Amino acid sequence: MRTSKVLQRLRDGQIASCFKVNLKDAQVVEIAALSGFDCIWVDLEHIGQDWSIINAHVWATKAHGVDLMVRVPRGPYSDYIKPLEMDATGILVPHIMGLEDAKKVIHMTRFHPIGRRPIDGGNADGSYTMLDFNEYLTSANRERFIALQIEDPEPLAELEGIAQLDGFDMLFFGPGDFSQGIGVPGQWDHPLLIETRIRVAEVANKYGKFAATVGSVANLQELLDMGYHFVSVGADVVGLKNYCQDIVKTFGKTGETGKSYLEQS
């Protein structure tokens, strides 16, 4: 089983970069991979992508030695493990609501002796049965990462208990839904949000987990100083939106002189 670039970097004490892709075309994923990111994040929680699209994303990243993280929808175990069987390198499980919830996710997504993830082995991650059975289980537990997303106030009372669990790799702080959960949507500088962001990183590091979150180029160093090791910075839709709007603004400014041009012609 191929190694995870993200886990290799994090285990070596380095940071890992990530870029979110909302668009469904795998060429977008490939462009991001070619640009040099360590990991590409695609989404099944909010975006209507079928499994063939996820497969294409997997191939686009594998071709360039880049990890793929799939945020899964909350639901049955099969939705959690299918991206892994397609050979995605990791999954992000949203809205972990407490200790028991985290335990159930680990139970469903890790093989023996950690959990009871259902075994197939006939898919891409098991090299279509060409990987030794026991090596498949061991490699999957070692080279595929599970990230638990903390984006609600409810799990904070059990955060340390969650961080102490075996079988997952990252605590991922999500500021968007957290701001809504504490009643201050979009107030990124709210004291409780900042305090919680710091606390998630501290607790993750305290118990040997990797701290992960979303950010921007503007606050990347601040997040690294907080103790975050995995940061998703940027998204395709944001970049495309900004690029298009800048061009339209340029046309608007140019249009102000259009009358004199027409008069001259």
C-alpha positions in Angstrom: 0.0 0.0 0.0 1.4 3.4 -0.9 2.5 5.6 1.9 0.6 8.8 3.0 2.6 11.9 2.1 0.8 13.8 4.8 1.5 11.3 7.6 5.1 11.0 6.5 5.6 14.8 6.7 3.7 15.1 10.0 5.6 12.2 11.6 8.8 13.8 10.5 7.9 17.0 12.4 7.1 19.0 9.3 3.9 20.8 8.3 1.5 19.6 5.6 -0.3 21.9 3.1 -3.8 21.3 1.9 -6.1 22.8 -0.8 -9.8 22.4 -1.0 -11.5 21.5 -4.3 -15.2 22.1 -4.7 -15.5 21.7 -8.4 -16.1 18.2 -9.7 -13.7 18.0 -12.6 -10.7 15.9 -11.7 -8.5 18.2 -13.8 -8.9 20.8 -11.1 -7.6 18.3 -8.5 -4.7 17.5 -10.9 -3.8 21.2 -11.3 -3.7 21.6 -7.5 -1.6 18.5 -7.2 0.8 19.7 -9.8 1.1 23.0 -8.0 2.8 21.3 -5.1 0.3 20.8 -2.3 0.7 17.9 0.0 -3.0 17.1 0.1 -6.1 17.9 -1.8 -9.4 18.0 0.1 -12.7 17.1 -1.7 -16.1 17.0 -0.2 -19.0 14.7 0.1 -20.7 16.4 3.0 -21.8 19.4 1.1 -21.2 18.6 -2.6 -23.2 16.2 -4.7 -20.4 14.1 -6.1 -21.0 10.5 -7.1 -18.5 7.7 -6.5 -17.1 7.8 -10.0 -16.1 11.4 -9.5 -14.3 10.5 -6.2 -12.5 7.7 -8.1 -11.3 10.3 -10.7 -10.0 12.5 -7.9 -8.1 9.6 -6.4 -6.4 8.8 -9.7 -5.6 12.5 -10.2 -3.7 12.7 -6.9 -2.1 9.3 -7.1 -0.6 10.1 -10.4 1.4 12.9 -8.8 2.1 11.4 -5.4 -0.3 13.7 -3.5 -2.7 12.7 -0.8 -6.5 12.9 -1.1 -8.7 13.7 1.9 -12.4 13.1 1.5 -14.8 14.7 3.9 -17.5 12.1 4.3 -21.2 12.7 5.1 -22.4 11.5 8.5 -24.3 8.3 8.0 -23.7 4.6 7.5 -20.3 3.0 7.8 -20.2 2.3 4.1 -20.0 6.0 3.3 -17.0 6.3 5.6 -15.0 3.4 4.2 -15.7 3.7 0.4 -13.3 6.5 -0.1 -10.6 4.5 1.7 -11.4 1.4 -0.4 -11.0 3.6 -3.5 -7.5 4.4 -2.1 -8.1 8.0 -0.8 -5.4 8.6 1.7 -7.6 9.9 4.5 -11.1 10.9 5.5 -12.4 13.9 7.5 -15.4 13.1 9.6 -17.5 16.2 10.4 -19.4 17.2 13.5 -17.9 14.9 16.1 -20.3 15.5 19.0 -18.6 13.7 21.9 -16.5 10.8 23.1 -18.9 8.1 22.2 -19.4 9.5 18.8 -15.6 9.5 18.2 -15.3 5.9 19.5 -18.0 4.8 17.0 -16.2 6.4 14.1 -12.9 4.8 15.0 -14.6 1.4 15.4 -16.1 1.7 11.9 -13.0 3.0 10.1 -10.0 1.0 11.6 -9.2 -2.6 11.2 -8.3 -5.1 14.0 -6.9 -4.7 16.6 -8.2 -1.1 16.8 -11.6 -1.4 15.3 -13.9 -3.5 13.2 -13.9 -1.8 9.8 -15.6 -4.2 7.4 -13.0 -6.0 5.3 -13.0 -6.5 1.5 -9.5 -6.2 0.1 -10.7 -6.5 -3.5 -10.6 -2.8 -4.1 -7.8 -0.3 -5.1 -6.5 0.1 -1.5 -5.9 -3.7 -1.3 -4.4 -3.8 -4.8 -7.4 -5.8 -5.9 -6.5 -8.8 -3.6 -2.8 -8.7 -4.6 -1.8 -7.3 -1.2 -1.3 -9.8 1.5 -4.3 -10.0 3.7 -2.6 -9.2 7.0 -0.3 -6.6 5.4 -3.5 -4.9 4.0 -4.9 -4.5 7.5 -1.7 -3.3 9.0 -0.9 -0.9 6.2 -4.4 0.6 6.2 -4.2 1.3 9.9 -0.7 2.8 9.5 -0.9 4.7 6.1 -4.5 6.0 6.0 -5.4 8.9 8.2 -8.6 9.6 10.1 -9.4 13.2 11.0 -12.1 14.1 13.5 -13.6 17.5 12.9 -14.4 19.6 16.0 -16.8 22.3 14.8 -19.4 22.4 17.6 -19.3 23.5 21.2 -20.9 20.2 22.4 -17.7 18.0 22.3 -15.5 20.5 24.1 -16.3 19.0 27.5 -14.9 15.7 26.4 -12.2 17.0 24.1 -9.3 15.6 26.2 -11.0 12.2 26.3 -11.5 12.2 22.5 -7.8 13.2 22.0 -6.6 10.3 24.1 -8.4 7.7 21.9 -6.3 5.4 19.8 -7.1 5.0 16.2 -7.3 8.4 14.7 -4.6 10.9 13.6 -6.0 14.5 13.5 -8.2 16.8 15.5 -9.5 19.2 12.8 -10.9 22.5 14.1 -13.7 24.0 11.8 -14.3 27.6 12.6 -17.3 28.1 10.3 -19.8 25.9 12.0 -18.3 26.6 15.3 -19.0 30.3 15.0 -22.6 29.4 14.2 -22.7 26.9 17.1 -21.8 29.6 19.6 -24.2 32.1 18.1 -21.8 34.4 16.4 -21.8 33.3 12.7 -18.8 34.6 10.8 -17.2 36.4 13.8 -13.7 34.9 13.3 -12.2 37.2 16.0 -14.7 36.2 18.7 -12.8 35.5 21.9 -14.4 32.0 22.4 -13.6 31.0 18.8 -10.0 32.0 19.2 -9.8 30.4 22.6 -11.2 27.1 21.2 -9.0 27.2 18.2 -5.9 27.4 20.5 -7.3 24.8 22.8 -7.9 22.2 20.1 -4.3 22.6 19.0 -3.0 22.3 22.5 -5.0 19.2 23.3 -4.1 17.5 20.1 -0.4 18.1 20.7 -0.7 17.1 24.3 -2.0 13.6 23.4 0.1 12.9 20.3 -2.4 13.8 17.7 -1.9 16.2 14.8 -3.7 19.6 15.0 -5.4 20.5 11.7 -7.6 23.4 10.6 -8.5 25.8 7.8 -6.9 29.2 7.3 -5.5 31.6 4.7 -2.2 32.9 3.6 -2.8 35.9 5.8 -3.1 33.9 9.1 -1.0 30.8 8.2 2.0 31.8 10.5 -0.4 32.5 13.3 -1.9 29.0 13.0 1.5 27.4 12.9 2.5 29.4 16.0 -0.6 28.0 17.7 0.6 24.5 17.1 -1.2 23.5 14.0 0.6 21.1 11.7 -1.9 20.5 8.9 -3.6 23.6 7.4 -5.9 23.8 4.4 -5.2 27.1 2.8 -7.4 28.2 -0.1 -10.0 26.7 -2.4 -10.7 26.5 -6.1 -14.0 28.4 -5.9 -12.4 31.3 -4.0 -9.5 31.5 -6.4 -11.8 31.4 -9.5 -14.2 33.9 -8.0 -11.4 36.4 -7.2 -9.8 36.0 -10.6 -13.1 36.5 -12.4 -14.1 39.5 -10.3 -10.7 41.1 -10.8 -11.0 40.8 -14.6 -14.6 42.2 -14.5 -13.3 45.2 -12.4 -10.6 45.8 -15.0 -13.2 45.8 -17.8 -15.3 48.3 -15.7 -12.4 50.7 -15.3 -11.5 50.3 -19.0 -15.1 51.0 -20.0 -14.9 54.4 -18.4 -12.6 55.5 -21.3 -14.6 53.6 -23.9 -16.5 56.6 -25.0 -13.5 58.5 -26.1 -12.2 55.4 -27.9 -15.5 55.2 -29.8 -15.4 58.9 -30.6 -11.9 58.4 -32.0 -13.0 55.5 -34.3 
